[in-house]
Amino acid sequence: MSKNMRRDERKQTKKSLAPPIFQTATFTFDSSDDLEAFHSSETDAFFYTRYGNPTNEAAERRLALQEGAEASLLYASGMAAVSSVFLSLLAPNARIVIPQESYRHTRDIAEGLLTRYGVRVEIPVENTAESLETLPEGPVRVLFAEIPSNPTLRIPDIEKMAEWAQNRRARFVVDSTIASPALFRPLEHGADLAVQSATKYIGGHNDVVAGAVSGNLDIIEALREQQALLGSILGPQEAFLVERGLKTLELRVRRISDTALKLAEFLVGHSGVSRVHYPGLESHPDHRRAQKYMSAFGGIISFELDGNHEKADELVNTLQIPVLAPGFGGTESQVEHHVKMAYADIGIEGAENRGVPAGLVRYSVGLEDFEVLRDDLGEGLKKL
Ligand SMILES: *Cc1c(COP(=O)(O)O)cnc(C)c1O
């Protein structure tokens, strides 16, 4: 399937090249007959924006091409996408397996919310396919994985995980926000659903919060029906921004990945840096798999500094180019002392208990020139 759009796939009103923003809650009918024709599926008209909107549809079509999926569905945020997938696939006593190193709030939903509804949540410590073998026998409803994982960018053997899921009759759901579909397409490696926080690389400019799920038509249609009930839709203005972001996704992510690889290599040789987590480096435990699955290695670099976590604070304060801000995937570089940014409520010890090293700096590379970012990092590290 090509991810480039054919001319006949552009179906915009009044031959507009860009999708118009249908800023409307509802759609009108000419007559009762017209309404009846709509309900008997004789027309492709729209009804009410909670059930669908042409701007959203345009963005979903483009995303489905990018993911190599039959269909995609947008959500109000990445978390809305994740939680909706959980709600649709799980039930009391059903088992979900979710690795220890996942997006913090995904794990929080599993442990804090799903358990309240009687879902059995199992968390293997390692982000590897092998760790699944340690789980109790019996059917599992959902195998969830974040590939690459956050923040140490582990990349498990996806085919092995897909096989395990099939043997356990589980749906295999992969959140590949950190790679984006420009670099990695989970559906091509046996995943049933690919989840994205479109807030990150897809939106790409830190000006929209959005999420998406992609997969086979039947699952996406079921999610769409559920979404009409849960109400977690994306507004048409935001859908427009997602569609626009998708047009330059590949260019941005390739450029960002080129810069990130060079920065990671620069950091490796640097005194004061004790460890660099970047899948493009030979030293990363999953480098071979990253080469196999991904067309480039992405824009996140996590690194640890010699000594205590105060050095991480000093560095993020000293750097002049990247902004100190949560999130990643925008045009501006962003940096954070990860534990302080993402785990403030449970503190350094709480984060360490979840396997996140204190003092880990997460750097999201933007579109600035490599030399500028390198010199800034070099200066910052020298001052420590
Ligand atoms: C940001 C993020 C999410 C949540 O997305 P929001 O759009 O912020 O709700 C989920 N998964 C991963 C991997 C993320 O990075």
The ligand as an SDF file (V2000), in Angstrom:
LIG
                    3D

 15 15  0  0  0  0  0  0  0  0999 V2000
    2.2290   11.6510   25.0900 C   0  0  0  0  0  0  0  0  0  0  0  0
    2.0160   10.1940   25.0220 C   0  0  0  0  0  0  0  0  0  0  0  0
    0.7550    9.6420   25.2450 C   0  0  0  0  0  0  0  0  0  0  0  0
   -0.4200   10.4830   25.6460 C   0  0  0  0  0  0  0  0  0  0  0  0
   -0.7870   11.3640   24.6340 O   0  0  0  0  0  0  0  0  0  0  0  0
   -1.5530   12.7550   24.9110 P   0  0  0  0  0  0  0  0  0  0  0  0
   -1.8100   13.2320   23.5220 O   0  0  0  0  0  0  0  0  0  0  0  0
   -0.6490   13.6240   25.7020 O   0  0  0  0  0  0  0  0  0  0  0  0
   -2.8070   12.4180   25.6600 O   0  0  0  0  0  0  0  0  0  0  0  0
    0.6160    8.2750   25.1310 C   0  0  0  0  0  0  0  0  0  0  0  0
    1.6570    7.4830   24.8160 N   0  0  0  0  0  0  0  0  0  0  0  0
    2.8960    7.9810   24.5990 C   0  0  0  0  0  0  0  0  0  0  0  0
    4.0100    7.0650   24.2660 C   0  0  0  0  0  0  0  0  0  0  0  0
    3.1110    9.3550   24.6990 C   0  0  0  0  0  0  0  0  0  0  0  0
    4.3360    9.8330   24.5040 O   0  0  0  0  0  0  0  0  0  0  0  0
  1  2  1  0
  2  3  1  0
  2 14  2  0
  3  4  1  0
  3 10  2  0
  4  5  1  0
  5  6  1  0
  6  7  2  0
  6  8  1  0
  6  9  1  0
 10 11  1  0
 11 12  2  0
 12 13  1  0
 12 14  1  0
 14 15  1  0
M  END
$$$$
